[in-house]
Amino acid sequence: MVPLVPVASIALLEAQAAIAFNAFVPHLALFVRQRRYNPWLVSAALLSVPFSIVFFRGALVAGQVQPNGLLLMFVVAPVVMAGSACAALRVGRLLVARSPAR
């Protein structure tokens, strides 16, 4: 049986990796490319990125994750996000299809 604490710790680290990835890819990258404001840019730059840096540094210092494991989480995060987005779209389409017509 797998202990709950390491699994919960890994899940939390992976969720934070997804948040950090989400801050960089659509929000900050779009700003760099278009050189203009986009929604959630300020929260990505001032909240998500700094918190993620502090969070991952603390996890590394505490020994909860090794550097290679952290890199792996940043590889897995986009896959998890893409899977979640696809699942949410599918559920949304099912709900719309089942809703009564107006």
Secondary structure as UniProt FT lines:
FT   HELIX           4..22
FT   HELIX           23..28
FT   HELIX           29..34
FT   TURN            39..40
FT   HELIX           41..43
FT   HELIX           44..48
FT   HELIX           49..62
FT   HELIX           67..98
//
